[in-house]
Amino acid sequence: MPELPEVESIARKLNDGNGNPPLPGQIITHATISWPRHIAIPAVSTFRRNIRSRMVESVGRRGKYLVIKLDRGTLLLHLRMSGDLYITPPGAAKGPYEHTIFHLDSNWQLRFSDARKFGKIYLLNSPEKILDQLGPEPLGPTFTLANFQSRLRSKKRQIKALLMDQSFLAGLGNIYTDEALFLAKIHPRLRSNTLTDDQIKLLWDAIRTTLEDGIRANGASIDWVYRGGSFQNQFKVYQRTGEPCQRCGTPIERITLGQRGTHFCPSCQQELTNDS
């Protein structure tokens, strides 16, 4: 699933153009929707009508959501398991997973590719109804060490599950949580309220460092569904089950927590405390 660095990389490419025409300033003339379930809000017929002749003002990100501000309303896109969003030139052949296409006045197209069809698109006058449910941005000014420490201590959840809870912290998923916990030397099963001050500081730094590294690499190319960046070449634990830890040589282990595969080094990330 595309996480914060992948979504941020997509937003930057759309905003800057990255060799293509930038999306801001272009007008959406109409939309072709071959998978109506992509449209979460409003009804598909209303969506088709209201998206016409809307000019794109900016492209940004909040958590895992792409935020496309229009001259009237805001498009939110959640890529879910297999989504990608990109601009294609006039006449480009349609791919098999490009189920929602926004036609632009430049004759280029903004295409939402989604192999597994779990992605969601919202056209809202007040996107805050959805975005305000998210926790702080881990690279934003409100994600302070003091605030992070206070919020961790107020919970009694396994640290991995808590970090992946989008209402607690926006943008982290399986990949970057595993990598950040490894960098901080924290076992993914430890309870949030048992972490020491030193561990919390290490984790706070590790989350930011891991995400910043991911963004610099344009995210990770994930299987065959998102082929964007190169952060997969920097993985320390994720998808490295049985391979030697790059820090100590111990084989990386994989367990299941909350129905999610979880990768860690049993030597570097020892489960020293557990109040369960």
C-alpha positions in Angstrom: 0.0 0.0 0.0 1.4 3.5 -0.9 2.3 5.2 2.4 3.2 8.8 3.2 6.5 8.9 1.1 4.8 7.4 -1.9 1.8 9.7 -1.7 4.1 12.7 -1.1 6.2 11.8 -4.1 3.0 11.6 -6.3 1.8 14.9 -5.1 5.1 16.6 -5.9 5.3 15.1 -9.3 1.8 16.3 -10.1 2.4 19.8 -8.7 5.8 20.3 -10.4 5.0 18.3 -13.6 8.3 16.4 -13.4 8.8 16.8 -17.2 5.0 16.8 -17.9 2.7 19.8 -17.7 2.0 20.7 -14.0 -1.5 19.8 -12.9 -2.2 23.2 -11.2 -3.7 25.6 -13.6 -5.3 22.9 -15.8 -9.1 22.6 -16.1 -10.9 19.2 -15.7 -13.3 19.1 -18.6 -15.0 15.9 -17.6 -14.3 12.5 -16.1 -14.6 8.9 -17.4 -15.5 6.5 -14.7 -15.5 2.8 -15.6 -15.5 1.6 -11.9 -18.2 3.6 -10.2 -17.3 2.3 -6.7 -14.2 4.5 -6.9 -16.5 7.4 -6.1 -17.2 7.5 -2.4 -18.8 11.0 -2.2 -21.0 12.3 -3.9 -23.2 10.0 -6.0 -21.5 9.2 -9.3 -23.9 11.2 -11.4 -23.4 14.3 -9.1 -19.7 13.7 -9.2 -19.6 13.7 -13.0 -21.6 16.9 -13.2 -19.8 18.8 -10.4 -16.2 17.9 -11.6 -16.8 19.5 -15.0 -14.9 22.8 -15.7 -13.2 22.7 -12.4 -9.7 24.3 -12.4 -6.9 22.7 -10.3 -5.3 25.2 -7.9 -2.8 23.0 -6.1 -1.9 19.4 -5.2 -0.9 18.3 -1.7 -1.1 15.5 0.8 -2.6 14.8 4.2 -1.6 11.5 5.7 -2.2 9.0 2.9 -4.7 11.2 1.0 -3.9 13.2 -2.1 -5.5 16.6 -1.7 -6.3 18.3 -5.0 -7.7 21.8 -4.4 -10.0 23.1 -7.1 -11.5 26.5 -7.8 -14.6 25.1 -6.2 -14.4 22.1 -3.9 -11.6 19.7 -3.1 -10.7 16.2 -4.5 -9.4 13.7 -2.0 -8.0 10.4 -3.3 -7.0 7.5 -1.2 -4.9 5.1 -3.1 -5.5 2.2 -0.7 -3.9 -1.1 -1.7 -2.8 -0.5 -5.3 -3.6 3.0 -6.4 -1.4 5.4 -8.5 -2.2 8.7 -10.0 -0.3 10.3 -12.9 -0.7 12.5 -16.0 -0.5 11.0 -19.5 0.0 12.7 -22.8 -2.7 13.1 -25.5 -3.4 9.8 -27.3 -1.6 7.6 -24.7 -3.1 4.0 -24.8 -5.3 3.2 -21.8 -3.9 0.8 -19.3 -5.9 -2.1 -18.0 -6.2 -0.7 -14.4 -6.9 3.0 -15.3 -10.5 2.9 -14.2 -11.0 6.6 -13.5 -9.7 9.3 -15.9 -9.9 13.0 -15.6 -9.8 14.8 -19.0 -7.9 18.1 -19.0 -8.3 21.1 -21.2 -4.7 20.6 -22.4 -5.7 17.2 -23.9 -3.5 15.5 -21.3 -5.3 13.2 -18.8 -5.0 12.6 -15.1 -5.4 8.8 -14.7 -6.2 6.9 -11.5 -4.8 3.4 -11.9 -6.0 0.9 -9.3 -5.5 -2.8 -10.0 -7.3 -4.1 -6.9 -10.1 -1.4 -7.1 -10.0 -0.5 -3.4 -9.2 3.2 -4.0 -11.6 5.9 -3.1 -12.3 9.4 -4.5 -14.2 12.2 -2.7 -15.3 15.5 -4.1 -16.1 17.7 -1.1 -16.8 21.3 -0.3 -15.4 20.7 3.2 -12.6 18.1 3.2 -12.0 18.8 6.9 -14.8 16.3 7.6 -12.4 13.6 6.6 -9.0 15.1 7.1 -9.7 16.3 10.7 -10.1 12.7 11.8 -6.4 12.1 11.1 -3.7 12.3 13.6 -0.7 14.8 13.3 1.6 14.8 10.4 4.8 13.1 11.4 6.9 15.6 9.5 4.8 18.6 10.5 5.2 21.1 13.3 2.6 19.7 15.6 4.5 16.3 15.9 6.6 17.4 18.8 8.5 15.1 21.1 6.6 16.3 24.1 3.2 15.7 22.4 4.3 12.3 21.0 5.4 11.2 24.5 2.2 12.3 26.1 0.0 10.6 23.6 2.0 7.4 23.7 1.7 7.3 27.5 -2.0 7.8 27.3 -2.4 4.5 25.4 -1.8 0.9 26.3 -1.5 -0.6 22.8 1.2 -2.5 21.0 3.4 0.1 19.5 3.2 -1.1 15.9 -0.6 -1.2 15.8 -0.7 2.2 17.4 1.7 3.8 15.0 -0.4 2.5 12.1 -3.6 3.9 13.5 -4.3 6.9 11.2 -6.2 8.7 14.0 -3.1 8.5 16.1 -0.5 9.4 13.5 -1.1 10.1 9.8 0.7 8.4 7.0 2.5 5.4 8.5 1.8 1.9 7.2 3.4 -1.5 7.3 6.7 -0.6 5.6 7.7 2.6 7.3 6.5 1.4 10.8 8.7 -1.7 10.6 11.7 0.3 9.4 11.3 3.0 12.0 10.9 0.5 14.9 14.1 -1.2 13.7 16.0 2.0 13.6 14.8 2.8 17.1 15.6 -0.7 18.4 12.0 -1.2 19.7 10.2 -4.5 19.5 6.8 -4.1 17.6 4.9 -5.9 20.4 5.9 -3.5 23.2 3.1 -1.5 24.8 3.2 2.2 24.1 2.9 3.1 27.8 5.9 1.0 28.8 8.4 2.8 26.5 11.1 4.8 28.3 11.9 8.5 27.6 15.0 7.4 25.8 13.0 4.9 23.6 10.4 7.5 22.8 13.1 10.0 21.7 14.7 7.4 19.5 11.4 6.4 18.0 10.4 10.0 17.3 13.7 10.6 15.5 13.4 7.3 13.7 9.9 8.0 12.3 11.0 11.3 10.9 14.3 10.0 9.5 12.7 6.9 7.9 10.0 9.0 6.2 12.5 11.7 5.0 14.7 8.9 3.6 11.7 7.4 1.9 10.7 10.8 0.3 14.2 11.4 -0.9 14.0 8.0 -2.7 10.6 8.9 -4.1 9.1 6.1 -2.0 9.4 2.4 -2.5 8.4 0.4 -5.6 5.8 -2.0 -4.2 5.4 -5.3 -6.0 3.8 -4.5 -9.4 1.2 -2.0 -8.3 3.4 1.1 -7.5 6.6 1.5 -9.4 7.8 4.8 -8.3 10.9 5.0 -6.2 13.9 3.1 -4.9 13.5 3.0 -1.1 13.1 -0.8 -1.3 16.8 -0.9 -1.8 17.2 0.6 1.7 15.0 -1.8 3.6 16.6 -3.0 6.8 13.9 -5.5 7.9 10.8 -5.2 5.7 10.4 -8.2 3.4 13.9 -9.5 4.5 12.7 -12.5 6.5 15.6 -14.9 7.1 18.2 -12.5 5.8 21.0 -11.3 8.2 20.4 -8.1 10.1 22.6 -5.4 8.7 23.5 -4.3 12.2 24.2 -7.5 14.1 23.9 -10.4 11.6 20.9 -12.1 13.3 18.3 -13.5 10.9 15.3 -11.1 10.4 12.1 -12.6 11.7 8.5 -12.2 10.6 5.4 -12.4 12.9 1.8 -11.4 12.4 0.4 -8.6 14.5 -3.1 -7.3 13.9 -3.3 -9.5 10.8 -0.2 -7.7 9.3 3.1 -9.2 8.5 5.7 -7.6 10.8 9.5 -7.8 10.3 12.1 -7.2 13.0 15.5 -8.3 14.3 15.1 -10.4 17.5 18.5 -9.3 18.7 18.4 -5.6 18.1 14.7 -5.3 19.0 14.4 -7.3 22.1 11.1 -7.6 23.9 12.5 -6.6 27.3 9.2 -5.4 28.8 5.6 -6.3 28.3 2.7 -5.4 30.5 0.2 -7.6 28.7 
